[in-house]
Amino acid sequence: MAVATTQRPASRPLEGLEAGHRRYGEKVIVGILFACAAFSIVVTVGIVFALVVPSVDFFRAISPVEFFTGTEWAPLFKNSKFGVLPLLSGTIVVTLIAAAICLPLGLAAAIYLSEYAARRTRSFVKPILEILAGIPTVVYGFFALTFITPLLRENWPFGTPPGVFNALSAGLVMGIMILPTVASISEDAMFAVPQSLRAGAAALGATKYEISTRVVVPAGLSGIIAAFVLGISRAIGETMIVLIAAGGTPTLTFNPAEAMQTMTAFIGAAGLGDQATGSIGYKTIFAVGLTLFVMTLVMNIISIRLVRKYREVYD
Amino acid sequence: MSTSTPQTSETAVAISLTSRRGWWHRARDGAFRGAVTGSVIVGLVVLVALILQSLIKGWPRLNLDLLTRFPSSFPDLAGIQSAIFGTLWMVGIVLVTALPIGVGAAIYMEEFADTEAWYNRFIDVIIQNLAAVPSIVYGILGLAFLSRGLLDLGPVVVTAGLTLSFLVLPVVIIASREAIRAVPSSILDGALALGATRWQGVSRQVLPASIPGIATGSILAVSRAIGEAAPLLLLGALQFITFNPTGLNSSFTALPIQIFNWISRPQEGFHVAAAAAIIVLLCITLLMNAVAIWLRNRFQQTW
């Protein structure tokens, strides 16, 4: 049982030896280290305050009913409209396209890496895939705008081709960007499935396809779902690709060939225009930001819980 | 424990049994193998296309002039010197803030924290959540407290650097925790048995042993900070800057911001300049990723 020796609590009884004389310096150091760890609480509280305080102000001026049910978004015009639904629909469309790419491809890539790839192939394919996750998002935006969009416009099979700015190209490229995240967390979950389960299925005559889809994937399901949820949460929160490639017009539509504005793209674009601090235009940044934050937070918490669950089962 | 240890030879023998099954099973198996391999190939093809496309498009501008000139309203004269220096300043700030705080937090969580205490479990959850907060939300944090609002410093080097530090802090903490956890407790136990205090054992034995892992995580974190544009945009950093930053409260531009600026201009010449700047940015981030992977493989110790 090599596992038992790596557990920290085993060293606790030795602490009696340290009590020879009081070391106040040690206490100070532990205090500093605790302060470092507690700093993450400060950042979190900072984020919550930064979002909530101006949002409360915003919702005093604009009723939440108008915000969440209005179908027009034009906060910076003279005749301003504050319906968030067009931004929400933009976010949903782009996220669905990205999910349609990154979930199946990510899961398949994870199955390949965990079940099919030889050890040597895996050792260079995995780092190369991880490079995809390390490419700056502004580069993906450029790629979507100047490569994928022209490709779509020239080879569009159904009627009027998409415009220069469209949700489809942004979503496709975003899907590729998130692929390694989904693949790597799913693969962790599959790696945690005990080898004996695979051997058992193989002994019963199962093919590799059957082992992968009926043993490994179901056994690692909570981790795979965690990967999916985290991938979708990343798609919702991604800014630069949609800001560059999906356009800046908030339209309530589900046609992916049209230009759309997502919540993140609105926040980014609002940062470009110089909103006077404290104006209603400035406060919309925080109201939309709070909506975005709550959506991603819920998904992240679900994802973290699911990961913990599969770790508990097999560790 | 014997059943759960990997026994690939037994699996291999068992798998050979499957060849006795019908053609349908073998065909389905082959098709599935092709599909999962294909999904990896799709990713690799996009990666190659992305790099090639930037190279081809940016090739005419990929020379020393690009690196030494400042932004200009004429696309052929525009360069990225101020953007490179702005990025370097921000990397510096991230290195002196996020790195020590992140490593300190990781040491506390792994070596000193009572993992049963509610506040330590709370911090654990908070760190995992922070790692998944969208980058633009960190921009909102910087906007509300640093750039405007509370401190009202404006879009300067220090506000952008600190915002990026908040952004990469959870990345540094998580990577450092994994590196520290990988050092077996027998090393610390040995130090304690010889009469070292816990801090002496951690700082002189555990920490040096975990430095390759911490370095790998930190390089990846810095590479992420270099590539981030969204939070900086929100701070108001999209500016026409024809000088290098002179200090912490100097205006600045950064590589991803400069690239975004050029992409959003209509003239084709600026798109060429953007592609060339993208090659420079990709060289920096991919080189850092390569160094990180090399470090991980070179110094990975199996205890």
Interface residues (C-beta under 8 A of the other chain):
Chain A: M1 T5 T6 Q7 R8 A10 S11 L14 E15 L17 E18 G20 R23 E26 I29 V30 I32 L33 F34 A35 C36 A37 A38 F39 S40 I41 V43 T44 G46 I47 F49 A50 L51 V53 P54 P104 L105 G106 A108 A109 I111 Y112 L113 E115 Y116 V125 P127 I128 L129 E130 I131 L132 G134 I135 P136 T137 V138 V139 Y140 G141 F142 F143 L145 T146 F147 I176 L179 P180 P194 Q195 S196 R198 A199 A202 A203 G205 A206 T207 K208 Y209 E210 S212 T213 L230 S233 R234 I236 G237 E238 T239 M240 L243 I244 T264 I267 G268 A270 G271 L272 D274 T277 I285 F286 G289 L292 F293 T296 L297 N300 I301 S303 I304
Chain B: M1 T3 S4 T5 P6 Q7 T8 E10 T11 A14 I15 L17 T18 R20 R21 H25 R26 R28 D29 F32 R33 A35 V36 T37 G38 S39 V40 V42 G43 L44 V46 L47 A49 L50 Q53 S54 K57 P100 I101 G102 V103 G104 A105 I107 Y108 M109 E110 E111 F112 A113 N120 F122 I123 V125 I126 I127 Q128 N129 L130 A132 V133 P134 S135 I136 V137 Y138 G139 I140 L141 L143 A144 F145 R148 G149 D152 F166 L169 P170 I173 P184 S185 S186 L188 D189 L192 A193 G195 T197 R198 W199 L220 S223 R224 I226 G227 E228 A229 A230 L233 L234 L235 G236 L238 P256 I259 F260 I263 S264 H271 A274 A275 I278 L281 L282 T285 L286 N289 I293
